[in-house]
Amino acid sequence: MKKHNFYAGPSILPEFTKEKTAEAVINFAGTGLSVMEVSHRSKEFVAVMDEAMALVKELLHVPEGYSVLFLQGGASLQFLMVPYNLMGKKAAYLNTGAWSSKAIKEAKLFGEVVEVASSKDANFNYIPKGFDVPDDVDYLHITSNNTIFGTELLKEPEVNVPLVADMSSDIFSHPIDVAKYNLIYAGAQKNLGPSGATLVIVKDDALGKVERQIPTMLNYQTHINAGSMFNTPATLPVFASLQTLRWLKENGGVEAMEKVNIEKANILYSELDRNKLFVPTVANPEDRSRMNVTFVMAPDYAELEKDFLDFATSKGMVGIKGHRSVGGFRASIYNAMPVESVKALVEAMQDFEKNK
Amino acid sequence: MKKHNFYAGPSILPEFTKEKTAEAVINFAGTGLSVMEVSHRSKEFVAVMDEAMALVKELLHVPEGYSVLFLQGGASLQFLMVPYNLMGKKAAYLNTGAWSSKAIKEAKLFGEVVEVASSKDANFNYIPKGFDVPDDVDYLHITSNNTIFGTELLKEPEVNVPLVADMSSDIFSHPIDVAKYNLIYAGAQKNLGPSGATLVIVKDDALGKVERQIPTMLNYQTHINAGSMFNTPATLPVFASLQTLRWLKENGGVEAMEKVNIEKANILYSELDRNKLFVPTVANPEDRSRMNVTFVMAPDYAELEKDFLDFATSKGMVGIKGHRSVGGFRASIYNAMPVESVKALVEAMQDFEKNK
């Protein structure tokens, strides 16, 4: 039976990425050796890293004056690298969920954190708006998509300070205006590749302004100077990420992705708004994530939750159980998720409704 | 033509590791999904992590009271995590090369570093002996194998303080007495798997003794508490590492590896001591690395360096160019390197000698 992969991350990747990676695990770039066993300083792997950095710049229209890095440690390591490098005495954070909260916790080790707004009062089921940001902060940190709670900031907040964003779960899903950011970071394991690679886009002249001593590996400048080769990068995850970047370009880039992502999200949210058994957890349409669609059973049908999970599983749906802090269900419909899989889930919801 | 992979790292891996990884990149554990696109919290991947941690304990005979972790960031991140977590005010470091020097540089950000000895005076071509270690240091840090300079500490120094070791390039190549260590770390990309995974073995009660605040991701206790799942681990590199651990067990473990590694090293060093064209850079046999065999042209034949590199390359040797700080050649003969490849290199050296 065909599986429909709705995992929140690590999550569905293009067939192209899987095929090319499997090939290179056996024979990389005609070397007769695996991509896993070739020096990161070989000309073959240097070409991989160079192309990956160039494609990120091309696809996201990264302006001059920014560097693209492939690091390790995921967003969780960025939570501390960002303030280590960019926070003088004070920074602002918008709290939209579990990941924002973790970023705030680390930032507090480095200075004063101004939490400009929070949706914690409603279990993070909306994006706060109309908040004020002090002029004297070094940046405003946002989490552009909240994987757990199913909300997304599809447009940057209009503020007078540079932005820093955790885009782990929606990077490459729609165009962004990189010029508004001092730094963007993203764990690879949603729209890019396997876990183990971390993408960073940093404005060069935002660096070098803090007084604290930064350990070498935590200093973005170290990695800029070495072209992400200061130490051995995660070569296999970077190779796989490059395949996805090539697939993205071949398929029309982030502009084309946005169109399909809107289509997929509309199909699923329309059904959730129609089907009497289910309720989306995010009420405001403009806050609804196009990547992670969270929903619960309607109050009158709460006892059917386990039944629906079993039914959907029997139809090939994988990974739709909701995060424990929200409950219910979560359908993650990243770039690589075909419209057909979204339609299969909707069909399962309709079939289940008919039988009740 | 058969390639003989002498890269220093990322480096040769068992065929078994490559085959199993290529399979799982397409279809992991019968899920019909790639190991790259399955949640790290799925029961299938949790089983991978659990087995990998258990096999490390089994193969290295890790005593009770130690935790095994799979982290990210390589040895370079450990250079700072070690003092962040383990150094109160003072620690001792043995300086045996470039990697030791980098570890020392990071430790100096956290307190007083006592460099107990250094072989820098002779371009690190020997292992210092007979040094004193102050009683009031928290640990003595050693680099057990020096990839660049071709030296190895095959036995732990006899000291009265706990050891901490960077074993990136010789872990699993011979038995070790883990009880002498407070912490052992190793980037995976030599004897374990692809780059992107970092193995740490830490004595639980060595932690929690420093007063400084440690950022969450840099605190070993975070990862112990979460079974290496605090954040998304590098799932594909960990999966591949597990395959090598299985291969190690199937092939007699580190005890069997040691025998073959001694045999391979003897074959190569014997030829270097015999062949008039070449000179090993490490004179003292007991300091010679069994993992990285470094050699240069004999003074009378210095002009033949490029010729030999071309000749060896024409015979299928890959990655034998020496590191720029030593020059000449380096043949890395890790666990997965078959005796046949070492013999092929020796044959190339002999053929080259006959024609001169």
Interface residues (C-beta under 8 A of the other chain):
Chain A: K3 N5 Y7 A8 G9 P10 S11 I12 L13 T17 K18 E19 T21 A22 E23 V25 I26 T31 G32 L33 S34 V35 M36 E37 V38 S39 H40 S42 Q72 G73 G74 A75 S76 L77 F79 L80 K102 K105 E106 L109 G187 Q189 G193 P194 S195 G196 A197 Q213 P215 T216 M217 L218 F230 N231 T232 P233 A234 T235 L236 P237 A240 V318 G319
Chain B: K3 N5 Y7 A8 G9 P10 S11 I12 L13 T17 K18 E19 T21 A22 E23 V25 I26 T31 G32 L33 S34 V35 M36 E37 V38 S39 H40 S42 Q72 G73 G74 A75 S76 L77 F79 L80 K102 K105 E106 L109 G187 Q189 G193 P194 S195 G196 A197 Q213 P215 T216 M217 L218 F230 N231 T232 P233 A234 T235 L236 P237 A240 V318 G319
